Amino acid sequence: MTNTSMSTREKVEKSMVRRRAAEKRFRVYGMASVLFGLLCLVGLFGDIINKGASAFRQTVIQTEILIDADYLGINKKADDQEIRNADFEGLIKQHFKKLVQPEGRSERRMLYSMISAGAAWQLQEAVMLNPSLLGQTMSINLIADDDVDQWFKHDRGTELHNNRMNETQVKWLEQWIEQGMLKTQFNTLFFVNGDSREPELAGIRGAITGTFLTLLVTFLLSFPIGVAAAIYLEEFAPRNKITEFVEININNLAAVPSITFGLLGLAIFINIFGVARSTPLIGGLVLTLMTLPTIIISGRAAIKAVPPSIREAAFGLGASKMQVVFHHVLPLALPGMLTGTIIGMAQALGETAPLLMIGMVAFVVDVPGFVNDPSTVLPVQIFLWSDSPERAFMERTSGAIMVLLGFLVTMNTAAVMLRRRLERRW
Amino acid sequence: MSIIENHKTNGAAFCENPKLKARDVGVFYGEKQAIFDVSLDIGANEVIALIGPSGCGKSTFLRCLNRMNDTIDICQIRGEILLDGENIYDPKVDVVPLRARVGMVFQKPNPFPKSIYDNVAYGPRIHGLAHSRVDLDEIVEKSLQRAGLWNEVKDRLHSPGTGLSGGQQQRLCIARTIAVDPEVILMDEPCSALDPIATAKIEELIDELRENYTIAIVTHSMQQAARVSQRTAYFHLGQLIEVNPTDQVFTTPQHTLTEAYITGRFG
């Protein structure tokens, strides 16, 4: 019996070895998990930024073009309608024909395909803004076609079969580069245009506006309803079978796959109530269904976290139930409620699946003006672009993801700051 | 130790000019009975101390006096409690004005997370006691003065009440309670979270407040009971064992349980 000969102190010392080892092991596990998480995050951001950063640059062809009034058939007094009808596309084609001297029809077609359809609009707009340009030579950065854009940004110098430019086109492009005509500039169109079939003209403004309007509807509906429900359930509802049933179902709703809410929205809001599909209104309604449980649950948790001593103090002074709730409980619970709401809204911001069900996956070019205009939202736009065959849409997909992540980070930061400010009030 | 069968409260449970009269009060938490047939008078302008070991029901009884137990769903109360002859458990009585008449100070100082001024002004505001800003300022100043806090806080009325020390916070809570001008003040171990100096100040204050208010105080400190109260009620396992003038309870207790408690044999 050697054990009995050991003193208590020796036993404690012996057990310390094991305990210290356990503590060390746990620290290592913890650090490994954190490191893994960080690596994933860095990998994700790195990949997206790597792929998407080039979406913010657009290749343009800088050229001196004569705005030939005779060719266009308009004079300086022409009104907007006349300018709109004028053949700027032909003018550009003519200009480049003179510049490059293509031989035969197929070369001409190759040449024309290198300039974006948007170039004609650029020229048109410039003339509309300043009709005195007519008959003069102006220097303008014309948008290049997405294939040229991709070649210039990524493929220059690689094997020809890797890209969509052929030998002749590359010859011209190299010429232009020599003359300093080809360059990249900040891709403003990406932020001011709606969606387009032409990648170089496609932008996210429609999607961003749609997202904003959809989230506005979601917030205006889900915040008051969620907070009211949380307050009622927590403070006023009698504890009985019915409230218990309601509580269980709110928790269940939070776990329902989001596409189900899309089906529900389709069946009820669109088919029964006849809300127009593909609008921020219906999107907001569906996302409200999805966000409500989050807001109610976090709202109730925030109300529960208010110290009972504050309630007692107010009751003890003769405050009525309403006064206790609205003067004391709600102000203290509000930071928590806001955090829950913003988390719910951030969820809604990134939500795609339910919106597919209600037609927000449609190809919409126009920027929506109000909640009843057809529109799409940022995540659905990303989904649409990621499905497009053009290579230029790939970088635009990543670019749009970066914008979406930017919004998410901004929202979360706003949540944290708002909460700090509200909490610091006392 | 168990509940005494057919117990009759020893001593003088009733007095000449009662402000509050409790008659056969029983309190149940669900199935469990916490208080058994307590009958007790609380006289006008007196301080009555409720003492007894932990879990004896003294706090529960105190909270019956302004119906604070209403907020606990499973709590049921039998018997009647009369404030100036009117049963406060009558279905027609609204608890809101009742609690304005019977104020309460809690064990842990619990100022609102608002400014000192707003803490004191809250009661008068919700009850509409002040007709103007000047009126309200006056009530706040008077209440803080009565609570002996005015000189310490008059320069920082708009800083948070939670920034005060524990003792100051408790006096702020007392000021907040007297700002609604109640008739009775209930104090539930008001000094248990305070140091001896802060305690001494509150005790002094209680003595001064007696002129205008009726005070019932629950305390674990027998010295405190002896110092501040005129009558002392001893509770044991939900029964009111003995009520007598304070000096008598501490010198010649009638009941053996009272004697055992005050001599420190249990508690």
Interface residues (C-beta under 8 A of the other chain):
Chain A: R239 P307 S309 I310 R311 E312 A313 A314 F315 G316 L317 G318 A319 S320 Q323 H327 H328 L332 W426
Chain B: N66 M68 T71 D73 V95 V96 P97 L98 R99 A100 G103 M104 V105 F106 K108 N110 P111 F112 P113 K114 Y122 G123 I126 H127 P160 T162 C173 R176 T177 V180
